[in-house]
């Protein structure tokens, strides 16, 4: 079984905004933004239609990061760890 270290609070990751070089905040999984109930659905099932072709196969969890200064948003693929 693979789990996302950010979703499960195993570790923290810092990213720098490509626009203004300031810290970005983790806003959660991309799939949690689909609708009101998507955060409660099976993660592996959601990966089948989240728009990213290989995130399930490659054991990656796409997260939205937002810049605290300029509000730019980027998606980062977090490598899941075997648990």
VMD Tcl script that draws the C-alpha trace (Angstrom):
set ca {
  {0.00 0.00 0.00}
  {1.25 3.46 -0.90}
  {0.36 6.64 0.99}
  {1.02 10.32 0.41}
  {3.40 11.69 3.05}
  {1.74 15.12 2.91}
  {-1.86 13.88 3.19}
  {-0.86 11.66 6.10}
  {1.31 14.30 7.79}
  {4.40 12.09 7.66}
  {6.48 14.97 6.30}
  {6.28 18.56 5.12}
  {7.57 19.88 1.81}
  {8.42 23.48 1.01}
  {8.16 24.94 -2.46}
  {9.17 28.36 -3.74}
  {6.94 30.35 -6.06}
  {8.31 30.50 -9.62}
  {6.94 34.07 -9.97}
  {8.08 35.89 -6.86}
  {10.40 33.43 -5.08}
  {8.29 33.36 -1.89}
  {7.06 30.36 0.11}
  {4.08 28.43 -1.17}
  {1.40 26.79 0.99}
  {0.07 23.27 0.48}
  {-3.65 23.61 -0.29}
  {-4.31 19.85 -0.45}
  {-4.96 17.23 -3.09}
  {-6.20 18.31 -6.52}
  {-9.01 15.77 -6.37}
  {-10.43 17.33 -3.20}
  {-11.50 20.33 -5.29}
  {-13.71 18.38 -7.71}
  {-16.92 18.64 -5.65}
  {-18.23 18.63 -2.07}
  {-17.86 14.85 -1.66}
  {-14.64 14.09 -3.54}
  {-12.52 14.35 -0.37}
  {-14.45 11.37 1.01}
  {-14.10 9.07 -2.01}
  {-11.51 6.36 -2.56}
  {-8.19 7.96 -3.51}
  {-7.09 5.26 -5.96}
  {-10.49 5.38 -7.66}
  {-10.31 9.15 -7.98}
  {-6.92 8.85 -9.67}
  {-8.61 7.09 -12.57}
  {-10.36 10.28 -13.66}
  {-8.45 13.18 -12.07}
  {-6.95 14.26 -15.40}
  {-3.42 12.99 -14.72}
  {-2.70 9.86 -16.71}
  {0.08 8.30 -14.63}
  {-0.41 9.45 -11.04}
  {-1.93 6.11 -10.00}
  {0.63 3.98 -11.80}
  {3.55 6.13 -10.65}
  {2.27 6.37 -7.05}
  {2.08 10.15 -7.03}
  {-0.38 12.44 -5.28}
  {-1.07 15.74 -7.09}
  {-1.26 18.66 -4.64}
  {-2.15 22.30 -5.18}
  {0.36 24.81 -3.81}
  {-0.48 28.52 -3.57}
  {1.92 31.41 -3.18}
  {1.38 33.35 0.01}
  {2.42 36.60 -1.68}
  {1.20 36.64 -5.32}
  {-1.45 33.86 -5.12}
  {-0.01 31.86 -8.04}
  {-1.11 28.23 -7.91}
  {0.86 25.23 -9.16}
  {0.32 21.49 -9.02}
  {3.17 19.41 -7.62}
  {3.29 15.62 -7.77}
  {4.24 14.20 -4.38}
  {5.89 10.76 -4.41}
  {3.89 8.35 -2.29}
  {5.74 6.05 0.11}
  {5.13 2.36 0.61}
  {3.53 1.70 3.95}
}
mol new
graphics top color blue
foreach p $ca { graphics top sphere $p radius 0.5 }
foreach p [lrange $ca 0 end-1] q [lrange $ca 1 end] { graphics top cylinder $p $q radius 0.2 }
display resetview
